[in-house]
Amino acid sequence: MKHILAVASLIAVTAGSVMAMSTPADVLPETSKAEAERIVPNGNFDNLTSAQVNAIEAILFSDNRNRAGQIRAILLN
């Protein structure tokens, strides 16, 4: 019984730590934000929705040559 409680408490502590370290869905990760700011220097990447974050990350990882225009269009919406 003590082992079960010890394992359960260890899982709870670990899960809490993982949740604290993960990035919220509506925040662009720092590496993606740096790359997006390099492509669109005057873009405002604060207060994005989770859909905008997902779309910008998809553009960053694509091989499309018009990434700057697509990111600007997302930031306007």
Secondary structure as GFF3:
##gff-version 3
##sequence-region A 1 77
A	DSSP	alpha_helix	2	21	.	.	.	ID=ss1
A	DSSP	alpha_helix	30	39	.	.	.	ID=ss2
A	DSSP	alpha_helix	50	60	.	.	.	ID=ss3
A	DSSP	alpha_helix	67	76	.	.	.	ID=ss4
###
